[in-house]
Amino acid sequence: MPNSNVVVADKLPPPSPAAKPRRFSISILGLIGLCIVVFWLLMAVIGPTISPYDAGQIVDADVFGSLSRKLLLGSDYLGRDMLSRILFGTRYTIGLALAATLLACSIGTGLALCAALAGGWVDAVMSRTLDALISIPSKMFALMMVASFGSSPELLIITAAITYMPGSYRISRALAVNVQTMEYVQAARARGEGALYITCIEMLPNMIRPVLADAGLRFVFVVLLLSGLSFLSLGVQPPDADWGSLVRENIAGLGEGAPAVIMPALAIATLTIGVNLLIDNLRGKRSRKD
């Protein structure tokens, strides 16, 4: 007589892919990107406290000074230490971009989940409204906002968040529409779970990796947008400065190859490259444990 327990076990369906935990692995290039990102995040936190000079202090009689033991990254057009200026500017560049990215992705993902769950006319109205907003070029919208309301850190964050929120909404909505058709979501609905439970427990955890990857790209776009506005004198205003402002201030030294122009541009390049390396090489793998 066959063992009934074995028969029952054989008839059990295999566990759904959603039930398996997901772990992350990272390649060498991803590790390099992670180190670059962590370095700049650390500089945004402690940079002003470890800078050798105050950001506005004139320490060299020569303008556009070359690299030296006293001035590791040279001096700017007024003789100020570029290393100190970059360290102080890191807080504005990364802080504003990070705040705008978090705001854009949080609102976009939240609206996408609501639209996917509600469906019907709610989904249609929200999608068409944000489609109209996403059709406006990002720099044109930012220029209109700054021209209308002036330039301040708060306005720059709101402007960048509004600019890139529709793109985050489109990505998240596409993910939410696919995820809500999965069996585990249908099972939760059959159990009588509420919309909040289904959204936070069943859908969002299974969307998180592509949403985070998209947020990394949004962060790069926001950094470039804010740096471009600062280069046009419409971003962070003096006496404060971000990396884009530092490039604009010292543009006169470009013909001489002054470090004051090259160094903040390299800072922008290394941050964007580091973020791209990290999100492009971060892979998710299914756990082998059942």
N, C-alpha and C positions, 0 to 999 in steps of 0.2 A: 504494500500500500504506500503510495507516494506521500511524502511529507507535505502536508497542506500549507505549511509556512513557506516552503520553497516555491510552491505553485503561486501563492499570493504574491510573493516577492518578484517572481518572474513577470507577473502581469502588471506590476506597477509601472507607470509611465516614467521615462527618464526625467531628471530634474530639468526645469526650464533654464535657459541660459541666463535669465535675469536673476535666478536664485543663486548663481555662483558668484562668489566675491571676485572683485577685479583688483589686481595689483599692477603697479606701474614699474616699468624698467626704463632706463635712460642710457643712451649711447655716449660715446666719448664726446662727440660734438654737443650733445645735450648737456653734458656735464660742464663743458667749457662755457656754454651759454648760461647755465645756472650760476657758475662762479662770477661771471660778469654782472648778472642781474643782482646777485646778493651783494657784490662789492658796491654797486651804485646805490642800492637801497641802504646799505650801511653808511655810505657817505652822506646820503640825504638826512640821516638821523644824527650822526656825530660830526659831519663835515665842518660846520662852523666852529665847533669846539676845538678841533685839531688844526685849524688853518693857522699858518705862521703869522699872518697879519690880519688886521681888520679889512673888510671888503673895500672900504673907501680910503684907506690910508695910502698916501703917496710915499713910496719907499725907494724910488730910483729917479735920478735927475734925467736920465735918458728915456725917451718914449720908444715904444716897440723894442725894448731891450731883448737881447738874446738870452739863451739859457745859461745859467750860472749856478754856482753853489748857493748863492744868496736867493736867487730867483729861479726856482727849478723849472718853471714854465715861462719864464720871461716876464716882461712888463707890458702894460697896455698903452693906449694913446695918451694917458695922463701920468704914466710911471707907476701905476698900481700893480701889485703882485697878481699875476694871472692865476696862480694856483689857488690863492685865497678867494679870488672872484669866482672861479669855477666851483669851489667847494660850497660857497654861499649860494650860488645859483642852482646847485643840485637840488636843494630843498624845494625851490619853486618849480623847476622843471618836472621833477618826479612827483612832488606832492600834488600839484595841480592836475597833472595827467592821470595820476592814480585815482584821485577823487572823482574826476570827470568820468573815467572808465567805469568805476564801481557804480556810479549813479546811472550811467547809460545802460549798463548791462543788467543792473537790478531792475530798473523800470521796464526795460525791454523784455526781459525774461518773465517778469510778473504779468505784464500785459499779454504776452504770448500764451501763457498758461491759462489766463482767464478767457482769451479768445478761443483757444482750442477746446476748453471744457464747455463754454457756452454755445459755440457754433452759431449757425443761422445768421440772422441780421447783425448780431453783435460782432461776430467775427468779420463779416463783410464790411461793416462801417469802420471798425478799427483798422483793418488791413488797408482799405482804400485811403483813409486819412493819412496813415503813415507812409503809404506809397507816394502820396502827393508831397510829403515832407522830404522823403529821401531823394526826390527828383531835383531838389535845389542843391546846387554845388556847395560843398562844405565851406570853402573859403569865401564864396559870395555871401552865404548866410552869416558867417562869422563877421565879415566886414559890415553887413547891415546892422547886426546887433551892437557892435562896438560903436559904429557911427551914431546909432540911435540912443544908446544908454551909457556911453563912455566905457572906459576900460578899468576893471578892478579884478582882483583874483576871484571873487565870487561870481562875477559876470562871465569871466573866462571859463570857469568850471561849468556853469549852466549852459553856456553857448556850445561848448564841446560836447556836453552830455546830450543836448537836444539834437546836435548834428549827427551823432553816431548811434543814438538810441533806436531809430527805425531799422538800421541794419541788424542790430542785435535782436530786435523783435522778429524780423523775417527768419533769421536762423533758428531762433528758439521756437517759433511757431511751427516751422517745418518739423523740428524734432518732436514737439509735443503732439502734433497730429499723428505721427507715426507711433509714438510710445503709447498713446491712449488706446490704440487698437490691440495692444498686446494682451495675452491671456491673463497675466497677473493683475492688470488694471481692470479687466472685465470681471475677474473674480472678486476684486475688492468692491466693485459696484454691486455685484450680486449679493455680497454679504451685507449691503446696506451702508457702507462707509460713506462719510460725507465728502464734499468737494475738497475741503482743506486737507483731510487725510490722504485722499488720492493724489492731490497735487504735491504735497510735501514728502510723503513717504513712498509712494509708488512711482510717480513720474519724474520728479526733479532729480533724485539720485541717479536715475538711468539716463539723464541728459547732461550730467554735470561735466563729463570730460570734454565733449565738443563745445559746450558753453564756455568752459575755461579756456580752451584753445582759441575760440573766437574773441574772448576778452583780451587775451594776449595780443592779438592782432589789432583790436580796437585801441589798446594802450599805445602801440607804436604809431597808429594814425593820429591819436590825440597829441603825442609828443611832437610829431612833425607839424601838425596844425598850429599848436601853440608857439612852437619855435618860428614858424613862418610868420605868424602875427607879430611876434616880438621883433623879427627882422624888419618888418614894415613899420615899426614903432607903434603898434597897436596892441601889443601884449602887455607883459609886466612893465610897469613904468618906473623910471628913476626915482629915488636912488636905488631901489631894488632892481635886480636883473636876473634873468634866467639865461640859459645857454644861447638861445636865439638872440637875445639882446646883446650878449657879449660879442657875437659875430658881427652884428650891425655896428656896434660902437667902434670896432677895430678894423672895419672894412678898408680904411685908408692904407693899412699896412699890407694889403693883399699883394700889391706889386713887389714888395720887398720880401715876401714870404715870411712875414713876422709870425712868431709863435702865438701871438695874441689872437690872430684870426684862425690859425690851424687848430689850436688846442680845444676850444669849445666845439668846433665842428667835429673833431675826433671824438669828443665826449658824446655828442648826439649820435654819431655813427656807431660807436661801440655799444651804446645802450640798445639801439634798435636792432643791431646784429645779434646781440646777446639774447634778447627776447625772442627773436625769430629762431635762433638755434635751439633754444629751450623748447618752444612749443612745437617745432617741426620734428624734434627727435625724442619727444616724450611719448612712449608707447604704452598702451594698456594691454595686459595679458590676462587671460582667464586663469584663475587659480586651479591647480591640479587636484586640489582637495574637494571631494564631493560632500 
